[in-house]
Structures are given as structure tokens and as C-alpha cells.
């Protein structure tokens, strides 16, 4: 046995000479063997180009690791301004120190363009790498605000005027070539001579008189009818048709009515920023939507969900209903959040929410007519990695004005947001200004989109959505003769516990007199409008 041991040791010594020992010491451990993806540049900003002008940038994809790197996919998620070319056949293997280039092209078609190029590799430290793409167009953009505008109820042969602004929210000089007011009972008063120019609006300037042109529209009903009109504008940018409406009516016996919500009845709207930088967040939202549904289902709520991304405010695809199968609900939501096409207000979530809840959309025959059901609490969930840019809807538009308009349409509304923390944001998101203020003003919930597990907080939004929000403030449809106001709750007149706020024409209940769940509030009044033609 001793001889066997000596023979074994001798054999081992023969195979492990000094040169072999050195070779083993220089050989890296398995833990040190890995590919290493390097992408340069990781952000591409093409700047502002003239419309139709094109540029391209080569992006280098390199392997700085010590074993081969496999590039399994290249996906361009962007608007039509960006293109991807010169791509290798996938999957593509990069040996250590190997590199390959792909080309991203950009052509300016509108004021702002965004996108991302997503690379998927077997680099375990960062298997999914995103290149941010930005660009803009030196292009004019015409915005008419307010649009639509409702003159409300006006006595026949009485003339009411309002001011409508034409503004250039683009990046190049805009020419308004002609204007025409079409529709009985409406008239442009002393319109500016056309053509005229509008310079680009500067949100940081105190003087935008060269960027904004106010025009006056008058409404004079001649009968007890409903009227509508369109202000047609031809320009070097868009050719919008701004809508005005009004009703010929006498000044007596007006009635406005609302119904308070009931817990468990929830109408929920999701708006999701469709810009390219949101891809990871869309994935996260989709992956955690089941938690949202779990919470809604746990309390056996009656809910209706819609996804809205279009400037019109009309919902995308089908409604998501509590009685639908789980598979159908999840598939509809996924398809809707990924399938949007960004418009002028791609990063103005509050503006799109206002449009979605507008009476013209939620009323009879409107594109969202099943939304805002009786006894429902409305929850608006806005998801974006940018601040709200509702100012793009007009120079006088702000988060305050949008929220005021929205609550006038739907008083029992929570606005919640998944956005960047205010005031500093984070590496992957700008601060969600505008959204955070709207959340605070309506008692909603703010979720930090920079938090790695923010999707797990969707359950909080679902809990809030099923909790009745009892409104205490209601905007009356017309100016009011204050002494004529009569307030009824469930058909019983109440003479105390409320007040009238003339500025904005609001009925406000005292904190201890707010009508309860399911209560009907009715206000009867006469108008305060006087007509001197």
C-alpha cells in the first residue's frame, strides 16, 4: 500500500511541473469569465431640424468582456421620425474586443420626437440596455383654446361674447392664412386681417404678445334651440376647426343635478405616456396589473376601466368590465397600453383626462358614453416619466385650470399619478410637476415611478378607486341670480349647510353637511345674465 501511494505522488509530481503551476495561476476563475456589453453613445439627441431634414448616427455595440457576447435582439421603439438600419443578422455573436455598428436615422416631421433603441444580450449585469433617442422639428404648431367652448344658456336676442386664443406652440413662425366662422347665431367680432404671423410661444417669457392672437366670438341665439358652430382656420401648420355651442333659453327655472357615488362602484381611467422612454414602465405596469385587479375583485366591486391615450380623449379598444374573464381583462389592458399612437398632447396627461371626461365624450352618443356611470367614483390614473405639459394646449392652460374643468364635469374624481418625485426627479424620470399638484388637489395617490417596485403599489390605487369620494363642491352650469337659489337633497329642501361662491359659480356644502353616499343633489335657480342689445 505504501508503494502505491508513492507511485501516485510521483505521477502527480510528473504532471504538475513549474510551468503548469504558473499556467493554472494565470487562468481566470469561472466567475471572472463573462461578456461585457458597452454601447456608445447611450443617448442620441439630434437637436432641432427643419421639416423633412434628415440626419443619422452610428451606434457602436462592443464586447469588452473575456468571453463571447450574444446580441439576441435589437428593437426600435419610437415614432415615425426614427429609423434603424445597417443591423446584423440576429442572433449575432461578438467575440471579446469585437464590435459592430448600427445606424439610427432621424427625420423631423413634428415639433417633438422621442424613442428608444432596446438591445437584449446575455450580459447578466445588464441584459436589457436602452439607448435614448431625441429630436425635434423647427415646425409651427397652431393651438386654439378653449376648444370646445360652451356659451351655456342665453336668452334669445341676447349677445354674449368670449375670447378665443390662437397660439403658436411650435418652434418656427406660423402664418394664419384665413379664418371663417360657420354656424347660425355665431359671429367673429372685428377679426384680425389675414394673413398674419405668430412667433413661437416661449413658456419662460412674460411677453408672448407676438405668439398669441385673441379673437372674439359672439353668440346671439334667435330662438329656443340648441346651436353649434365651428371656427375654421387655415394656416401653415394645422387647419383646425374649433367648436362653439350654446342654447337659446329664457332666464328662469334652471335645474342642475348630481348624484353622490356609492362605495364599490368605480369608473377608472388609465392614461399612459406613449413616448419611447416609457417602455420599461409600460412593461412594469402590465406585469403588475394583476395586483390591481386582485384588489378590485377582493371587494367585489362593480368597476369599468378604460385606457385613453388619444388627444380626443376617446378610449382605446374595449372597456374592461368586472364581469369579463380574467384573461380578457388582462389582454385588453395590455393591448391598449402598448397600442397607443401619441398625438400633440403625448405628454399632457391632464389635458387628455379632461377631454376624456368632457360631457361631449361621456354624454349620450359620445365615444366614452358608458363612462361616468351614476353612483360611481371616477379615478384617473396618469403614468409618465415627464412633467405634465398641458400648457401645450394653450398659453392660458395650467394644471389648475385643467383640474377645475375636470372637476366641473365630474366632481367625485380622484386624480392619481405614477410619476417622478418632486422636486428633483431621478436618473430615469423628470419631476412629475403638474401631476403632483393635481393629485394633492383631488386627494389622489402619488406613486414614485423611480421606485424599483412601484407596480406593487397599484393595489393602493385600486383600494382608493372603490372608496366613494363624496363631493362637497358643485359648479352650476350658468351664472346665477343668487337670491333665487334653492337646494334640495333627496328631494328635501335644505336652507342651511351650504353657500354660493359667485366666482366660478359654485355651490359649496359645509364640511358637516356634505350629502352622503347615493344622495341626489338638485339646485334650482334663475340666471343672472342681463341682455342689453
Secondary structure in CASP SS format (residue, H / E / C, confidence):
PFRMAT SS
TARGET T0000
AUTHOR 0000-0000-0000
METHOD secondary structure of the structure
MODEL  1
X C 1.00
X H 1.00
X H 1.00
X H 1.00
X H 1.00
X H 1.00
X H 1.00
X H 1.00
X H 1.00
X H 1.00
X H 1.00
X H 1.00
X H 1.00
X H 1.00
X H 1.00
X C 1.00
X C 1.00
X H 1.00
X H 1.00
X H 1.00
X H 1.00
X H 1.00
X H 1.00
X H 1.00
X H 1.00
X H 1.00
X C 1.00
X C 1.00
X C 1.00
X H 1.00
X H 1.00
X H 1.00
X C 1.00
X C 1.00
X C 1.00
X C 1.00
X E 1.00
X E 1.00
X E 1.00
X E 1.00
X C 1.00
X C 1.00
X E 1.00
X E 1.00
X E 1.00
X E 1.00
X E 1.00
X E 1.00
X E 1.00
X E 1.00
X C 1.00
X C 1.00
X C 1.00
X E 1.00
X E 1.00
X E 1.00
X E 1.00
X E 1.00
X E 1.00
X E 1.00
X E 1.00
X E 1.00
X E 1.00
X C 1.00
X C 1.00
X C 1.00
X C 1.00
X C 1.00
X E 1.00
X E 1.00
X E 1.00
X E 1.00
X E 1.00
X E 1.00
X E 1.00
X E 1.00
X E 1.00
X E 1.00
X C 1.00
X C 1.00
X C 1.00
X E 1.00
X E 1.00
X E 1.00
X E 1.00
X C 1.00
X C 1.00
X C 1.00
X C 1.00
X C 1.00
X C 1.00
X E 1.00
X E 1.00
X E 1.00
X C 1.00
X C 1.00
X C 1.00
X C 1.00
X E 1.00
X E 1.00
X E 1.00
X E 1.00
X E 1.00
X E 1.00
X E 1.00
X E 1.00
X E 1.00
X C 1.00
X C 1.00
X C 1.00
X C 1.00
X E 1.00
X E 1.00
X E 1.00
X E 1.00
X E 1.00
X E 1.00
X E 1.00
X E 1.00
X E 1.00
X E 1.00
X C 1.00
X C 1.00
X C 1.00
X C 1.00
X C 1.00
X C 1.00
X E 1.00
X E 1.00
X E 1.00
X E 1.00
X E 1.00
X E 1.00
X E 1.00
X E 1.00
X E 1.00
X E 1.00
X E 1.00
X C 1.00
X C 1.00
X C 1.00
X E 1.00
X E 1.00
X E 1.00
X E 1.00
X C 1.00
X C 1.00
X C 1.00
X E 1.00
X E 1.00
X E 1.00
X E 1.00
X E 1.00
X E 1.00
X C 1.00
X C 1.00
X C 1.00
X C 1.00
X E 1.00
X E 1.00
X E 1.00
X E 1.00
X E 1.00
X E 1.00
X E 1.00
X E 1.00
X E 1.00
X E 1.00
X C 1.00
X C 1.00
X C 1.00
X C 1.00
X C 1.00
X E 1.00
X E 1.00
X E 1.00
X E 1.00
X E 1.00
X E 1.00
X E 1.00
X E 1.00
X E 1.00
X C 1.00
X C 1.00
X C 1.00
X E 1.00
X E 1.00
X E 1.00
X E 1.00
X C 1.00
X C 1.00
X C 1.00
X C 1.00
X C 1.00
X C 1.00
X E 1.00
X E 1.00
X E 1.00
X C 1.00
X C 1.00
X C 1.00
X C 1.00
X C 1.00
X C 1.00
X C 1.00
X C 1.00
X C 1.00
X C 1.00
X C 1.00
X C 1.00
X C 1.00
X E 1.00
X E 1.00
X E 1.00
X E 1.00
X E 1.00
X E 1.00
X E 1.00
X E 1.00
X E 1.00
X C 1.00
X C 1.00
X C 1.00
X C 1.00
X C 1.00
X E 1.00
X E 1.00
X E 1.00
X E 1.00
X E 1.00
X E 1.00
X E 1.00
X E 1.00
X E 1.00
X E 1.00
X C 1.00
X C 1.00
X C 1.00
X C 1.00
X C 1.00
X E 1.00
X E 1.00
X E 1.00
X E 1.00
X E 1.00
X E 1.00
X E 1.00
X E 1.00
X C 1.00
X C 1.00
X C 1.00
X C 1.00
X C 1.00
X E 1.00
X E 1.00
X E 1.00
X E 1.00
X E 1.00
X E 1.00
X C 1.00
X C 1.00
X C 1.00
X C 1.00
X C 1.00
X E 1.00
X E 1.00
X E 1.00
X E 1.00
X E 1.00
X E 1.00
X E 1.00
X E 1.00
X C 1.00
X C 1.00
X C 1.00
X H 1.00
X H 1.00
X H 1.00
X H 1.00
X H 1.00
X H 1.00
X H 1.00
X H 1.00
X H 1.00
X H 1.00
X H 1.00
X H 1.00
X H 1.00
X H 1.00
X H 1.00
X H 1.00
X H 1.00
X H 1.00
X H 1.00
X H 1.00
X H 1.00
X H 1.00
X H 1.00
X C 1.00
X C 1.00
X C 1.00
X E 1.00
X E 1.00
X E 1.00
X E 1.00
X E 1.00
X E 1.00
X E 1.00
X C 1.00
X C 1.00
X C 1.00
X C 1.00
X C 1.00
X C 1.00
X E 1.00
X E 1.00
X E 1.00
X E 1.00
X E 1.00
X E 1.00
X E 1.00
X C 1.00
X C 1.00
X C 1.00
X C 1.00
X H 1.00
X H 1.00
X H 1.00
X H 1.00
X H 1.00
X H 1.00
X H 1.00
X H 1.00
X H 1.00
X H 1.00
X H 1.00
X H 1.00
X H 1.00
X C 1.00
X C 1.00
X C 1.00
X C 1.00
X C 1.00
X C 1.00
X C 1.00
X C 1.00
X C 1.00
X C 1.00
X H 1.00
X H 1.00
X H 1.00
X H 1.00
X H 1.00
X H 1.00
X H 1.00
X H 1.00
X H 1.00
X C 1.00
X H 1.00
X H 1.00
X H 1.00
X H 1.00
X C 1.00
X C 1.00
X C 1.00
X C 1.00
X C 1.00
X C 1.00
X C 1.00
X C 1.00
X C 1.00
X C 1.00
X C 1.00
X C 1.00
X C 1.00
X C 1.00
X E 1.00
X E 1.00
X E 1.00
X E 1.00
X E 1.00
X E 1.00
X E 1.00
X C 1.00
X C 1.00
X C 1.00
X C 1.00
X C 1.00
X C 1.00
X H 1.00
X H 1.00
X H 1.00
X H 1.00
X C 1.00
X C 1.00
X C 1.00
X C 1.00
X C 1.00
X H 1.00
X H 1.00
X H 1.00
X H 1.00
X H 1.00
X H 1.00
X H 1.00
X H 1.00
X H 1.00
X H 1.00
X H 1.00
X C 1.00
X C 1.00
X C 1.00
X E 1.00
X E 1.00
X E 1.00
X E 1.00
X E 1.00
X E 1.00
X E 1.00
X E 1.00
X C 1.00
X C 1.00
X C 1.00
X C 1.00
X C 1.00
X E 1.00
X C 1.00
X C 1.00
X E 1.00
X C 1.00
X E 1.00
X C 1.00
X C 1.00
X C 1.00
X H 1.00
X H 1.00
X H 1.00
X H 1.00
X H 1.00
X H 1.00
X H 1.00
X H 1.00
X C 1.00
X C 1.00
X C 1.00
X E 1.00
X E 1.00
X E 1.00
X C 1.00
X C 1.00
X C 1.00
X C 1.00
X C 1.00
X H 1.00
X H 1.00
X H 1.00
X H 1.00
X H 1.00
X H 1.00
X H 1.00
X H 1.00
X H 1.00
X H 1.00
X H 1.00
X H 1.00
X C 1.00
X C 1.00
X C 1.00
X C 1.00
X C 1.00
X C 1.00
X C 1.00
X E 1.00
X E 1.00
X E 1.00
X C 1.00
X C 1.00
X C 1.00
X C 1.00
X C 1.00
X C 1.00
X H 1.00
X H 1.00
X H 1.00
X C 1.00
X E 1.00
X E 1.00
X E 1.00
X E 1.00
X C 1.00
X C 1.00
X E 1.00
X E 1.00
X C 1.00
X C 1.00
X C 1.00
X C 1.00
X E 1.00
X E 1.00
X E 1.00
X E 1.00
X C 1.00
X C 1.00
X C 1.00
X C 1.00
X E 1.00
X E 1.00
X E 1.00
X E 1.00
X C 1.00
X H 1.00
X H 1.00
X H 1.00
X C 1.00
X C 1.00
X C 1.00
X C 1.00
X C 1.00
X C 1.00
X E 1.00
X E 1.00
X E 1.00
X E 1.00
X E 1.00
X E 1.00
X C 1.00
X C 1.00
X C 1.00
X C 1.00
X C 1.00
X C 1.00
X C 1.00
X C 1.00
END
